[in-house]
Amino acid sequence: MQYQRSSALFKAAQNVIPGGVNSPVRAFKAVGGTPIFVERAKGAYLYDADGNKLIDYIASWGPMILGHAHEPVIDAVKSRADLGTSFGMPTALETQIAELAISMVPNIDKIRFVNSGTEACMSAVRLARGVTKREKIIKFSGCYHGHSDAFLIEAGSGAVTFGSPSSPGVTIGTAKDTLLAPYNNIEAVTQLFIEYPDEIAAIIIEPVAGNMGCIPPADGFLEGLRSLCDQYESLLIFDEVMTGFRLAKGGAQELLGIKADIVTFGKVLGGGLPVGAFAAKNDIMKYLAPEGPVYQAGTLSGNPLAMSAGLAMLQELNDNDQVFIRLATKTARLHEGLASILKDSKIPYQINRLGSMISLHFTENEVIDFETATSGNNKRFNKYFHGMLNEGIYLPPSAFESYFLNDALSIEDIDFTINAFKKVINTL
């Protein structure tokens, strides 16, 4: 495929945007080459500035669960835009989507909308600290909860891609209140509670990790975290920015049967527009301003365009349980197809999958945490990425990202992808 136009656009962007992109993973630093500039998308397909058609396996990093330019969502945004784009005042839409979200997700009574997953997670931690009157949090190496200072301590995804698990600009004072543990290691978390029994406000975790590839929780791991939080009177925060409304109507809480104290959302909740949210039971949410002392605010929070898109998206998901079954079935088909080809090769590999999240790791080690995720052969992954791209398949441009399937993908698209992989594997 040819990318002359994308190359020219990237060169122009570098003159006015740091690195030429507004989110680092888009820059292709991990895989090399020139990032693809998109002009439009429809269903399961991306159409780039050079006229190439690509089968999309990132779905805008999760939100396009029903496919791009899904008609009910687009219609909702168009009709709402005619009424005005922002007011800085309440609208009935906010109540409508809040009521629907609360009805879909277990264990929450109230929800506060914000503008991004980063903002949701930042606010959830502030709320947890306000409720418990403690300062420390536990996060897991390789988990990414946005670019708030407290989270850029051994973060996954883009931070790992750039070889900088911490970021300059994060103060020592901030870092000291973030305690680290390996994902899927309950013993390490237990030791942190023993060391700081009265200081830990909360554990924050991706219940299914998506920023070091897809890594499901080990049996008993989340149950162990729930038990420790109960024992030490800390709060358990599920970062469901990726998993919320994707793995099931009620997200990972529903699918895995674990109750969190605070849950954060993003991605699917906005139907492709910028959005985030955090939610909990009344006894926690009552601490939030203006009802309580924990302050959080945002001029664009509850933006009517985002609320209209999110409401249309959630209504479709709520009315159709089959979406999640179809997505899981398609993801399993992709998994089985890739694995059948790899088994006949001499290439070491691991494939992790849960629901419509999946990732391929070129390593012989079981991938269960950040350390094992980084044991993969990145040079081989880069060849794999570019080989698939040349076949018309757009995968995450980093070995540390989950793929996100969308419902518009057909069985023919999945089989085309598997057949493309048969060609590419000979180059690896």
Contacts in CASP RR format, 6 or more apart in sequence:
PFRMAT RR
TARGET T0000
AUTHOR 0000-0000-0000
METHOD contacts of the structure
MODEL  1
MQYQRSSALFKAAQNVIPGGVNSPVRAFKAVGGTPIFVERAKGAYLYDAD
GNKLIDYIASWGPMILGHAHEPVIDAVKSRADLGTSFGMPTALETQIAEL
AISMVPNIDKIRFVNSGTEACMSAVRLARGVTKREKIIKFSGCYHGHSDA
FLIEAGSGAVTFGSPSSPGVTIGTAKDTLLAPYNNIEAVTQLFIEYPDEI
AAIIIEPVAGNMGCIPPADGFLEGLRSLCDQYESLLIFDEVMTGFRLAKG
GAQELLGIKADIVTFGKVLGGGLPVGAFAAKNDIMKYLAPEGPVYQAGTL
SGNPLAMSAGLAMLQELNDNDQVFIRLATKTARLHEGLASILKDSKIPYQ
INRLGSMISLHFTENEVIDFETATSGNNKRFNKYFHGMLNEGIYLPPSAF
ESYFLNDALSIEDIDFTINAFKKVINTL
1 50 0 8 1.000
1 52 0 8 1.000
1 389 0 8 1.000
1 390 0 8 1.000
1 392 0 8 1.000
2 50 0 8 1.000
2 52 0 8 1.000
3 34 0 8 1.000
3 36 0 8 1.000
3 48 0 8 1.000
3 50 0 8 1.000
3 52 0 8 1.000
4 50 0 8 1.000
5 37 0 8 1.000
5 48 0 8 1.000
5 49 0 8 1.000
5 50 0 8 1.000
5 51 0 8 1.000
6 34 0 8 1.000
6 35 0 8 1.000
6 36 0 8 1.000
6 37 0 8 1.000
6 48 0 8 1.000
6 49 0 8 1.000
6 50 0 8 1.000
7 34 0 8 1.000
9 37 0 8 1.000
9 49 0 8 1.000
10 20 0 8 1.000
10 34 0 8 1.000
10 35 0 8 1.000
10 37 0 8 1.000
13 19 0 8 1.000
13 20 0 8 1.000
13 21 0 8 1.000
14 20 0 8 1.000
19 27 0 8 1.000
20 27 0 8 1.000
21 27 0 8 1.000
21 35 0 8 1.000
24 158 0 8 1.000
24 161 0 8 1.000
24 162 0 8 1.000
25 157 0 8 1.000
25 158 0 8 1.000
25 161 0 8 1.000
25 396 0 8 1.000
25 397 0 8 1.000
25 398 0 8 1.000
25 401 0 8 1.000
26 35 0 8 1.000
26 397 0 8 1.000
27 35 0 8 1.000
28 34 0 8 1.000
28 35 0 8 1.000
28 397 0 8 1.000
29 161 0 8 1.000
29 162 0 8 1.000
30 158 0 8 1.000
30 161 0 8 1.000
30 162 0 8 1.000
30 378 0 8 1.000
30 382 0 8 1.000
30 397 0 8 1.000
30 398 0 8 1.000
30 399 0 8 1.000
30 400 0 8 1.000
31 381 0 8 1.000
31 382 0 8 1.000
31 385 0 8 1.000
31 386 0 8 1.000
31 397 0 8 1.000
31 398 0 8 1.000
32 382 0 8 1.000
32 386 0 8 1.000
33 386 0 8 1.000
35 397 0 8 1.000
36 46 0 8 1.000
36 48 0 8 1.000
36 49 0 8 1.000
36 52 0 8 1.000
36 54 0 8 1.000
36 389 0 8 1.000
36 394 0 8 1.000
37 48 0 8 1.000
37 49 0 8 1.000
38 46 0 8 1.000
38 47 0 8 1.000
38 48 0 8 1.000
38 49 0 8 1.000
39 47 0 8 1.000
39 48 0 8 1.000
39 49 0 8 1.000
39 51 0 8 1.000
40 47 0 8 1.000
40 69 0 8 1.000
41 47 0 8 1.000
41 56 0 8 1.000
41 64 0 8 1.000
41 68 0 8 1.000
41 69 0 8 1.000
42 68 0 8 1.000
42 69 0 8 1.000
43 67 0 8 1.000
43 68 0 8 1.000
43 69 0 8 1.000
43 70 0 8 1.000
43 406 0 8 1.000
43 408 0 8 1.000
44 55 0 8 1.000
44 56 0 8 1.000
44 67 0 8 1.000
44 68 0 8 1.000
44 406 0 8 1.000
44 408 0 8 1.000
44 409 0 8 1.000
44 410 0 8 1.000
44 413 0 8 1.000
45 53 0 8 1.000
45 54 0 8 1.000
45 55 0 8 1.000
45 56 0 8 1.000
45 68 0 8 1.000
46 53 0 8 1.000
46 54 0 8 1.000
46 56 0 8 1.000
46 68 0 8 1.000
46 394 0 8 1.000
47 53 0 8 1.000
47 54 0 8 1.000
48 54 0 8 1.000
52 392 0 8 1.000
53 392 0 8 1.000
54 389 0 8 1.000
54 392 0 8 1.000
54 393 0 8 1.000
54 394 0 8 1.000
55 392 0 8 1.000
55 393 0 8 1.000
55 394 0 8 1.000
55 409 0 8 1.000
55 413 0 8 1.000
55 416 0 8 1.000
55 417 0 8 1.000
56 64 0 8 1.000
56 68 0 8 1.000
56 394 0 8 1.000
56 406 0 8 1.000
57 393 0 8 1.000
57 394 0 8 1.000
57 395 0 8 1.000
57 396 0 8 1.000
57 403 0 8 1.000
57 404 0 8 1.000
57 405 0 8 1.000
57 417 0 8 1.000
58 394 0 8 1.000
58 395 0 8 1.000
58 396 0 8 1.000
58 401 0 8 1.000
58 403 0 8 1.000
58 404 0 8 1.000
59 65 0 8 1.000
59 67 0 8 1.000
59 68 0 8 1.000
59 404 0 8 1.000
59 405 0 8 1.000
59 406 0 8 1.000
60 68 0 8 1.000
60 267 0 8 1.000
60 272 0 8 1.000
61 242 0 8 1.000
61 267 0 8 1.000
61 401 0 8 1.000
61 404 0 8 1.000
62 242 0 8 1.000
62 246 0 8 1.000
62 267 0 8 1.000
62 268 0 8 1.000
62 404 0 8 1.000
63 266 0 8 1.000
63 267 0 8 1.000
63 268 0 8 1.000
63 269 0 8 1.000
63 270 0 8 1.000
63 271 0 8 1.000
63 272 0 8 1.000
64 70 0 8 1.000
64 271 0 8 1.000
64 272 0 8 1.000
64 406 0 8 1.000
65 245 0 8 1.000
65 246 0 8 1.000
65 268 0 8 1.000
65 313 0 8 1.000
65 317 0 8 1.000
65 323 0 8 1.000
65 327 0 8 1.000
65 356 0 8 1.000
65 404 0 8 1.000
65 406 0 8 1.000
65 407 0 8 1.000
66 73 0 8 1.000
66 313 0 8 1.000
66 316 0 8 1.000
66 317 0 8 1.000
66 323 0 8 1.000
66 406 0 8 1.000
66 407 0 8 1.000
66 408 0 8 1.000
67 406 0 8 1.000
67 407 0 8 1.000
67 408 0 8 1.000
68 406 0 8 1.000
68 408 0 8 1.000
70 313 0 8 1.000
70 316 0 8 1.000
70 408 0 8 1.000
72 312 0 8 1.000
72 315 0 8 1.000
72 316 0 8 1.000
73 271 0 8 1.000
73 272 0 8 1.000
73 309 0 8 1.000
73 310 0 8 1.000
73 312 0 8 1.000
73 313 0 8 1.000
75 312 0 8 1.000
76 308 0 8 1.000
76 309 0 8 1.000
76 310 0 8 1.000
76 311 0 8 1.000
76 312 0 8 1.000
77 273 0 8 1.000
77 305 0 8 1.000
77 308 0 8 1.000
77 309 0 8 1.000
79 308 0 8 1.000
80 93 0 8 1.000
80 304 0 8 1.000
80 305 0 8 1.000
80 308 0 8 1.000
81 305 0 8 1.000
83 304 0 8 1.000
84 304 0 8 1.000
85 303 0 8 1.000
85 304 0 8 1.000
85 305 0 8 1.000
86 299 0 8 1.000
86 300 0 8 1.000
86 303 0 8 1.000
86 304 0 8 1.000
86 305 0 8 1.000
87 304 0 8 1.000
88 299 0 8 1.000
88 300 0 8 1.000
91 302 0 8 1.000
91 304 0 8 1.000
91 307 0 8 1.000
93 302 0 8 1.000
93 304 0 8 1.000
93 307 0 8 1.000
93 308 0 8 1.000
93 311 0 8 1.000
94 113 0 8 1.000
94 302 0 8 1.000
94 307 0 8 1.000
96 307 0 8 1.000
96 311 0 8 1.000
97 113 0 8 1.000
97 307 0 8 1.000
97 310 0 8 1.000
97 311 0 8 1.000
97 314 0 8 1.000
98 110 0 8 1.000
98 111 0 8 1.000
98 113 0 8 1.000
100 311 0 8 1.000
100 314 0 8 1.000
100 315 0 8 1.000
100 318 0 8 1.000
101 108 0 8 1.000
101 111 0 8 1.000
101 265 0 8 1.000
101 269 0 8 1.000
101 277 0 8 1.000
101 279 0 8 1.000
101 314 0 8 1.000
102 108 0 8 1.000
102 109 0 8 1.000
102 110 0 8 1.000
102 111 0 8 1.000
102 279 0 8 1.000
103 318 0 8 1.000
104 245 0 8 1.000
104 249 0 8 1.000
104 250 0 8 1.000
104 314 0 8 1.000
104 317 0 8 1.000
104 318 0 8 1.000
105 244 0 8 1.000
105 249 0 8 1.000
105 250 0 8 1.000
105 251 0 8 1.000
105 253 0 8 1.000
105 254 0 8 1.000
105 263 0 8 1.000
105 279 0 8 1.000
106 250 0 8 1.000
106 253 0 8 1.000
106 254 0 8 1.000
106 259 0 8 1.000
107 253 0 8 1.000
107 259 0 8 1.000
107 260 0 8 1.000
107 263 0 8 1.000
107 281 0 8 1.000
108 263 0 8 1.000
108 279 0 8 1.000
108 280 0 8 1.000
108 281 0 8 1.000
109 279 0 8 1.000
109 280 0 8 1.000
109 281 0 8 1.000
109 282 0 8 1.000
109 285 0 8 1.000
110 279 0 8 1.000
110 280 0 8 1.000
110 281 0 8 1.000
110 282 0 8 1.000
110 285 0 8 1.000
111 265 0 8 1.000
111 277 0 8 1.000
111 278 0 8 1.000
111 279 0 8 1.000
112 123 0 8 1.000
112 277 0 8 1.000
112 278 0 8 1.000
112 279 0 8 1.000
112 285 0 8 1.000
112 288 0 8 1.000
112 296 0 8 1.000
112 301 0 8 1.000
113 275 0 8 1.000
113 276 0 8 1.000
113 277 0 8 1.000
113 301 0 8 1.000
113 302 0 8 1.000
113 306 0 8 1.000
113 307 0 8 1.000
114 120 0 8 1.000
114 123 0 8 1.000
114 275 0 8 1.000
114 276 0 8 1.000
114 277 0 8 1.000
114 278 0 8 1.000
114 296 0 8 1.000
114 298 0 8 1.000
114 301 0 8 1.000
115 274 0 8 1.000
115 275 0 8 1.000
115 276 0 8 1.000
115 298 0 8 1.000
115 300 0 8 1.000
115 301 0 8 1.000
115 303 0 8 1.000
115 306 0 8 1.000
116 266 0 8 1.000
116 274 0 8 1.000
116 275 0 8 1.000
116 276 0 8 1.000
117 146 0 8 1.000
117 241 0 8 1.000
117 264 0 8 1.000
117 265 0 8 1.000
117 266 0 8 1.000
117 267 0 8 1.000
117 276 0 8 1.000
118 145 0 8 1.000
118 146 0 8 1.000
118 147 0 8 1.000
118 148 0 8 1.000
119 276 0 8 1.000
120 241 0 8 1.000
120 264 0 8 1.000
120 265 0 8 1.000
120 266 0 8 1.000
120 276 0 8 1.000
120 277 0 8 1.000
120 278 0 8 1.000
121 145 0 8 1.000
121 146 0 8 1.000
121 148 0 8 1.000
121 151 0 8 1.000
121 204 0 8 1.000
121 237 0 8 1.000
121 239 0 8 1.000
121 241 0 8 1.000
121 264 0 8 1.000
121 278 0 8 1.000
122 146 0 8 1.000
122 148 0 8 1.000
122 150 0 8 1.000
122 151 0 8 1.000
123 278 0 8 1.000
123 296 0 8 1.000
124 202 0 8 1.000
124 204 0 8 1.000
124 237 0 8 1.000
124 262 0 8 1.000
124 264 0 8 1.000
124 278 0 8 1.000
125 137 0 8 1.000
125 148 0 8 1.000
125 150 0 8 1.000
125 201 0 8 1.000
125 202 0 8 1.000
125 204 0 8 1.000
125 237 0 8 1.000
126 294 0 8 1.000
126 296 0 8 1.000
127 262 0 8 1.000
127 278 0 8 1.000
127 280 0 8 1.000
127 284 0 8 1.000
127 285 0 8 1.000
127 287 0 8 1.000
127 288 0 8 1.000
127 294 0 8 1.000
127 296 0 8 1.000
128 137 0 8 1.000
128 201 0 8 1.000
128 202 0 8 1.000
128 235 0 8 1.000
128 237 0 8 1.000
128 261 0 8 1.000
128 262 0 8 1.000
129 135 0 8 1.000
129 137 0 8 1.000
129 201 0 8 1.000
129 202 0 8 1.000
130 201 0 8 1.000
130 287 0 8 1.000
130 293 0 8 1.000
130 294 0 8 1.000
131 201 0 8 1.000
131 235 0 8 1.000
131 284 0 8 1.000
131 287 0 8 1.000
131 294 0 8 1.000
132 201 0 8 1.000
132 202 0 8 1.000
132 233 0 8 1.000
132 234 0 8 1.000
132 235 0 8 1.000
134 198 0 8 1.000
134 199 0 8 1.000
134 200 0 8 1.000
134 201 0 8 1.000
134 234 0 8 1.000
135 177 0 8 1.000
135 199 0 8 1.000
135 201 0 8 1.000
136 177 0 8 1.000
136 178 0 8 1.000
136 179 0 8 1.000
136 196 0 8 1.000
136 199 0 8 1.000
136 200 0 8 1.000
136 201 0 8 1.000
137 150 0 8 1.000
137 177 0 8 1.000
137 178 0 8 1.000
137 179 0 8 1.000
137 200 0 8 1.000
137 201 0 8 1.000
137 202 0 8 1.000
137 203 0 8 1.000
137 204 0 8 1.000
138 178 0 8 1.000
138 179 0 8 1.000
138 180 0 8 1.000
138 181 0 8 1.000
138 189 0 8 1.000
138 192 0 8 1.000
138 200 0 8 1.000
138 202 0 8 1.000
138 203 0 8 1.000
138 204 0 8 1.000
139 145 0 8 1.000
139 151 0 8 1.000
139 153 0 8 1.000
139 154 0 8 1.000
139 178 0 8 1.000
139 179 0 8 1.000
139 180 0 8 1.000
139 181 0 8 1.000
139 203 0 8 1.000
139 204 0 8 1.000
139 205 0 8 1.000
140 180 0 8 1.000
140 181 0 8 1.000
140 182 0 8 1.000
140 183 0 8 1.000
140 205 0 8 1.000
140 206 0 8 1.000
140 209 0 8 1.000
140 369 0 8 1.000
140 370 0 8 1.000
141 154 0 8 1.000
141 165 0 8 1.000
141 180 0 8 1.000
141 181 0 8 1.000
141 182 0 8 1.000
141 183 0 8 1.000
141 369 0 8 1.000
141 370 0 8 1.000
141 371 0 8 1.000
142 154 0 8 1.000
142 155 0 8 1.000
142 156 0 8 1.000
142 157 0 8 1.000
142 160 0 8 1.000
142 165 0 8 1.000
142 183 0 8 1.000
142 209 0 8 1.000
142 211 0 8 1.000
142 212 0 8 1.000
142 369 0 8 1.000
142 370 0 8 1.000
142 373 0 8 1.000
142 400 0 8 1.000
143 155 0 8 1.000
143 156 0 8 1.000
143 183 0 8 1.000
143 204 0 8 1.000
143 205 0 8 1.000
143 206 0 8 1.000
143 209 0 8 1.000
143 211 0 8 1.000
143 212 0 8 1.000
143 239 0 8 1.000
144 151 0 8 1.000
144 155 0 8 1.000
144 156 0 8 1.000
144 157 0 8 1.000
144 158 0 8 1.000
144 159 0 8 1.000
144 206 0 8 1.000
144 210 0 8 1.000
144 211 0 8 1.000
145 151 0 8 1.000
145 155 0 8 1.000
145 204 0 8 1.000
145 206 0 8 1.000
145 239 0 8 1.000
145 241 0 8 1.000
145 264 0 8 1.000
146 152 0 8 1.000
146 155 0 8 1.000
147 167 0 8 1.000
149 169 0 8 1.000
149 170 0 8 1.000
149 171 0 8 1.000
149 174 0 8 1.000
150 174 0 8 1.000
150 177 0 8 1.000
150 178 0 8 1.000
151 178 0 8 1.000
151 204 0 8 1.000
152 159 0 8 1.000
152 166 0 8 1.000
152 167 0 8 1.000
152 170 0 8 1.000
153 165 0 8 1.000
153 166 0 8 1.000
153 170 0 8 1.000
153 175 0 8 1.000
153 178 0 8 1.000
153 180 0 8 1.000
154 165 0 8 1.000
154 166 0 8 1.000
154 180 0 8 1.000
154 370 0 8 1.000
155 165 0 8 1.000
155 166 0 8 1.000
155 167 0 8 1.000
155 211 0 8 1.000
156 165 0 8 1.000
156 211 0 8 1.000
156 212 0 8 1.000
156 370 0 8 1.000
156 400 0 8 1.000
157 210 0 8 1.000
157 211 0 8 1.000
157 212 0 8 1.000
157 398 0 8 1.000
157 400 0 8 1.000
157 401 0 8 1.000
158 211 0 8 1.000
158 398 0 8 1.000
158 400 0 8 1.000
159 165 0 8 1.000
159 166 0 8 1.000
159 167 0 8 1.000
160 211 0 8 1.000
160 212 0 8 1.000
160 370 0 8 1.000
160 374 0 8 1.000
160 400 0 8 1.000
161 398 0 8 1.000
161 400 0 8 1.000
166 175 0 8 1.000
179 192 0 8 1.000
179 196 0 8 1.000
179 200 0 8 1.000
181 188 0 8 1.000
181 189 0 8 1.000
181 192 0 8 1.000
182 188 0 8 1.000
182 369 0 8 1.000
182 370 0 8 1.000
182 371 0 8 1.000
183 205 0 8 1.000
183 209 0 8 1.000
183 212 0 8 1.000
183 215 0 8 1.000
183 368 0 8 1.000
183 369 0 8 1.000
183 370 0 8 1.000
184 215 0 8 1.000
184 217 0 8 1.000
184 218 0 8 1.000
184 221 0 8 1.000
184 368 0 8 1.000
184 369 0 8 1.000
185 369 0 8 1.000
186 220 0 8 1.000
186 221 0 8 1.000
186 224 0 8 1.000
186 225 0 8 1.000
186 228 0 8 1.000
189 203 0 8 1.000
189 224 0 8 1.000
189 225 0 8 1.000
189 228 0 8 1.000
190 228 0 8 1.000
192 200 0 8 1.000
193 200 0 8 1.000
193 228 0 8 1.000
193 231 0 8 1.000
193 232 0 8 1.000
193 234 0 8 1.000
197 232 0 8 1.000
198 232 0 8 1.000
200 232 0 8 1.000
200 234 0 8 1.000
201 234 0 8 1.000
201 235 0 8 1.000
202 229 0 8 1.000
202 234 0 8 1.000
202 235 0 8 1.000
202 236 0 8 1.000
202 237 0 8 1.000
202 261 0 8 1.000
202 262 0 8 1.000
203 225 0 8 1.000
203 228 0 8 1.000
203 229 0 8 1.000
203 234 0 8 1.000
203 235 0 8 1.000
203 236 0 8 1.000
203 237 0 8 1.000
204 237 0 8 1.000
204 239 0 8 1.000
205 222 0 8 1.000
205 225 0 8 1.000
205 236 0 8 1.000
205 237 0 8 1.000
205 238 0 8 1.000
205 239 0 8 1.000
206 238 0 8 1.000
206 239 0 8 1.000
206 242 0 8 1.000
206 243 0 8 1.000
207 217 0 8 1.000
207 222 0 8 1.000
207 238 0 8 1.000
207 239 0 8 1.000
207 240 0 8 1.000
207 243 0 8 1.000
207 252 0 8 1.000
207 253 0 8 1.000
207 256 0 8 1.000
207 258 0 8 1.000
207 260 0 8 1.000
208 214 0 8 1.000
208 215 0 8 1.000
208 216 0 8 1.000
208 217 0 8 1.000
208 242 0 8 1.000
208 243 0 8 1.000
208 247 0 8 1.000
208 252 0 8 1.000
208 354 0 8 1.000
208 357 0 8 1.000
209 215 0 8 1.000
209 216 0 8 1.000
210 242 0 8 1.000
210 357 0 8 1.000
210 359 0 8 1.000
210 401 0 8 1.000
210 402 0 8 1.000
211 400 0 8 1.000
211 401 0 8 1.000
211 402 0 8 1.000
212 367 0 8 1.000
212 369 0 8 1.000
212 370 0 8 1.000
212 373 0 8 1.000
212 374 0 8 1.000
212 400 0 8 1.000
213 352 0 8 1.000
213 359 0 8 1.000
213 361 0 8 1.000
213 367 0 8 1.000
213 373 0 8 1.000
213 399 0 8 1.000
213 400 0 8 1.000
213 401 0 8 1.000
213 402 0 8 1.000
214 352 0 8 1.000
214 353 0 8 1.000
214 354 0 8 1.000
214 357 0 8 1.000
214 358 0 8 1.000
214 359 0 8 1.000
214 402 0 8 1.000
214 403 0 8 1.000
215 352 0 8 1.000
215 367 0 8 1.000
215 368 0 8 1.000
215 369 0 8 1.000
215 373 0 8 1.000
216 352 0 8 1.000
216 353 0 8 1.000
216 354 0 8 1.000
217 256 0 8 1.000
218 368 0 8 1.000
222 256 0 8 1.000
222 258 0 8 1.000
223 258 0 8 1.000
225 236 0 8 1.000
226 236 0 8 1.000
226 258 0 8 1.000
226 259 0 8 1.000
228 234 0 8 1.000
229 235 0 8 1.000
229 236 0 8 1.000
229 261 0 8 1.000
235 261 0 8 1.000
235 262 0 8 1.000
235 284 0 8 1.000
236 259 0 8 1.000
236 260 0 8 1.000
236 261 0 8 1.000
236 262 0 8 1.000
237 260 0 8 1.000
237 261 0 8 1.000
237 262 0 8 1.000
237 263 0 8 1.000
237 264 0 8 1.000
238 252 0 8 1.000
238 253 0 8 1.000
238 258 0 8 1.000
238 260 0 8 1.000
238 262 0 8 1.000
238 263 0 8 1.000
238 264 0 8 1.000
239 264 0 8 1.000
240 251 0 8 1.000
240 252 0 8 1.000
240 253 0 8 1.000
240 263 0 8 1.000
240 264 0 8 1.000
240 265 0 8 1.000
240 266 0 8 1.000
241 264 0 8 1.000
241 265 0 8 1.000
241 266 0 8 1.000
241 267 0 8 1.000
241 276 0 8 1.000
242 267 0 8 1.000
242 357 0 8 1.000
242 402 0 8 1.000
242 404 0 8 1.000
243 251 0 8 1.000
243 252 0 8 1.000
243 255 0 8 1.000
243 357 0 8 1.000
244 250 0 8 1.000
244 251 0 8 1.000
244 252 0 8 1.000
244 263 0 8 1.000
244 265 0 8 1.000
244 266 0 8 1.000
244 267 0 8 1.000
244 268 0 8 1.000
244 269 0 8 1.000
245 251 0 8 1.000
245 265 0 8 1.000
245 267 0 8 1.000
245 268 0 8 1.000
245 269 0 8 1.000
245 313 0 8 1.000
245 314 0 8 1.000
245 317 0 8 1.000
246 267 0 8 1.000
246 268 0 8 1.000
246 356 0 8 1.000
246 357 0 8 1.000
246 404 0 8 1.000
247 254 0 8 1.000
247 255 0 8 1.000
247 324 0 8 1.000
247 354 0 8 1.000
247 355 0 8 1.000
247 356 0 8 1.000
247 357 0 8 1.000
248 254 0 8 1.000
248 255 0 8 1.000
248 324 0 8 1.000
249 317 0 8 1.000
249 318 0 8 1.000
249 321 0 8 1.000
249 324 0 8 1.000
252 258 0 8 1.000
253 259 0 8 1.000
253 260 0 8 1.000
253 263 0 8 1.000
255 355 0 8 1.000
261 280 0 8 1.000
261 281 0 8 1.000
261 284 0 8 1.000
262 278 0 8 1.000
262 279 0 8 1.000
262 280 0 8 1.000
262 284 0 8 1.000
263 278 0 8 1.000
263 279 0 8 1.000
263 280 0 8 1.000
264 276 0 8 1.000
264 277 0 8 1.000
264 278 0 8 1.000
264 279 0 8 1.000
265 276 0 8 1.000
265 277 0 8 1.000
265 278 0 8 1.000
265 279 0 8 1.000
266 275 0 8 1.000
266 276 0 8 1.000
266 277 0 8 1.000
268 313 0 8 1.000
268 314 0 8 1.000
268 317 0 8 1.000
269 275 0 8 1.000
269 276 0 8 1.000
269 277 0 8 1.000
269 310 0 8 1.000
269 313 0 8 1.000
269 314 0 8 1.000
270 276 0 8 1.000
270 306 0 8 1.000
270 309 0 8 1.000
270 310 0 8 1.000
270 313 0 8 1.000
271 306 0 8 1.000
271 309 0 8 1.000
271 310 0 8 1.000
271 312 0 8 1.000
271 313 0 8 1.000
272 309 0 8 1.000
272 310 0 8 1.000
272 313 0 8 1.000
273 303 0 8 1.000
273 305 0 8 1.000
273 306 0 8 1.000
273 309 0 8 1.000
273 310 0 8 1.000
274 303 0 8 1.000
274 306 0 8 1.000
275 302 0 8 1.000
275 303 0 8 1.000
275 306 0 8 1.000
275 307 0 8 1.000
275 310 0 8 1.000
279 285 0 8 1.000
285 291 0 8 1.000
286 292 0 8 1.000
287 293 0 8 1.000
287 294 0 8 1.000
288 294 0 8 1.000
288 296 0 8 1.000
289 295 0 8 1.000
289 296 0 8 1.000
289 297 0 8 1.000
316 323 0 8 1.000
317 323 0 8 1.000
323 407 0 8 1.000
324 355 0 8 1.000
324 356 0 8 1.000
326 407 0 8 1.000
327 355 0 8 1.000
327 356 0 8 1.000
327 405 0 8 1.000
327 406 0 8 1.000
327 407 0 8 1.000
328 355 0 8 1.000
328 356 0 8 1.000
330 356 0 8 1.000
330 405 0 8 1.000
330 409 0 8 1.000
330 411 0 8 1.000
330 414 0 8 1.000
331 353 0 8 1.000
331 355 0 8 1.000
331 356 0 8 1.000
331 357 0 8 1.000
331 358 0 8 1.000
331 405 0 8 1.000
332 353 0 8 1.000
333 411 0 8 1.000
333 414 0 8 1.000
333 415 0 8 1.000
334 358 0 8 1.000
334 405 0 8 1.000
334 414 0 8 1.000
334 417 0 8 1.000
334 418 0 8 1.000
335 351 0 8 1.000
335 353 0 8 1.000
335 358 0 8 1.000
337 418 0 8 1.000
337 421 0 8 1.000
338 351 0 8 1.000
338 360 0 8 1.000
338 418 0 8 1.000
338 421 0 8 1.000
339 349 0 8 1.000
339 351 0 8 1.000
341 418 0 8 1.000
341 421 0 8 1.000
341 422 0 8 1.000
341 425 0 8 1.000
342 349 0 8 1.000
342 351 0 8 1.000
342 425 0 8 1.000
345 425 0 8 1.000
345 428 0 8 1.000
347 362 0 8 1.000
347 380 0 8 1.000
347 425 0 8 1.000
347 428 0 8 1.000
348 362 0 8 1.000
348 363 0 8 1.000
348 364 0 8 1.000
348 377 0 8 1.000
349 360 0 8 1.000
349 361 0 8 1.000
349 362 0 8 1.000
349 363 0 8 1.000
349 364 0 8 1.000
350 360 0 8 1.000
350 361 0 8 1.000
350 363 0 8 1.000
350 364 0 8 1.000
350 365 0 8 1.000
350 366 0 8 1.000
350 367 0 8 1.000
351 358 0 8 1.000
351 359 0 8 1.000
351 360 0 8 1.000
351 361 0 8 1.000
352 358 0 8 1.000
352 359 0 8 1.000
352 361 0 8 1.000
352 367 0 8 1.000
353 359 0 8 1.000
356 404 0 8 1.000
356 405 0 8 1.000
356 406 0 8 1.000
357 402 0 8 1.000
357 403 0 8 1.000
357 404 0 8 1.000
357 405 0 8 1.000
358 402 0 8 1.000
358 403 0 8 1.000
358 405 0 8 1.000
359 367 0 8 1.000
359 401 0 8 1.000
359 402 0 8 1.000
359 403 0 8 1.000
360 384 0 8 1.000
361 367 0 8 1.000
361 373 0 8 1.000
361 376 0 8 1.000
361 399 0 8 1.000
362 376 0 8 1.000
362 377 0 8 1.000
362 380 0 8 1.000
362 381 0 8 1.000
362 384 0 8 1.000
362 399 0 8 1.000
362 428 0 8 1.000
363 372 0 8 1.000
363 375 0 8 1.000
363 376 0 8 1.000
363 377 0 8 1.000
365 372 0 8 1.000
365 375 0 8 1.000
365 376 0 8 1.000
366 372 0 8 1.000
367 373 0 8 1.000
367 375 0 8 1.000
373 399 0 8 1.000
373 400 0 8 1.000
376 399 0 8 1.000
378 399 0 8 1.000
380 428 0 8 1.000
381 399 0 8 1.000
383 424 0 8 1.000
383 427 0 8 1.000
383 428 0 8 1.000
384 395 0 8 1.000
384 424 0 8 1.000
384 428 0 8 1.000
385 395 0 8 1.000
385 397 0 8 1.000
387 424 0 8 1.000
387 427 0 8 1.000
388 394 0 8 1.000
388 395 0 8 1.000
388 417 0 8 1.000
388 420 0 8 1.000
388 421 0 8 1.000
388 424 0 8 1.000
389 395 0 8 1.000
391 420 0 8 1.000
391 423 0 8 1.000
391 424 0 8 1.000
392 420 0 8 1.000
393 417 0 8 1.000
393 420 0 8 1.000
395 403 0 8 1.000
396 402 0 8 1.000
396 403 0 8 1.000
END
